[in-house]
Amino acid sequence: MKLSQFEYDLPKELISQYPSENRDESRLMVIHKDSGKIEHKVFKDVINYFGEDDLFVFNNTKVFPAMLKGKSFSCNAKRNKRKNWCKY
């Protein structure tokens, strides 16, 4: 898989700025892997796509604003080609 496969045009007006007031009414795109058919639904319809033995895992983590500050440095040692760090 190539990173270029994930490039697409996304109009600014379609980018959510705030979550839906009713979270279960957020948009859901369903892609049927057998046919490639695409459906546009709302999230509360997600239950219709699960079978009796399927497992649904909920993630209630939250994102908080944070910044990591760092300093780049150069080294005279050999640079490891597979990783972007210096090997001494």
Secondary structure, 3 states (H helix, E strand, C coil): CCHHHHCCCCCHHHCCCCCCCCHHHCEEEEECCCCCCEEEEEHHHHHHHCCCCCCCCCCCCCCCCCCCCCCCCCCCCEECCCCCCEEC
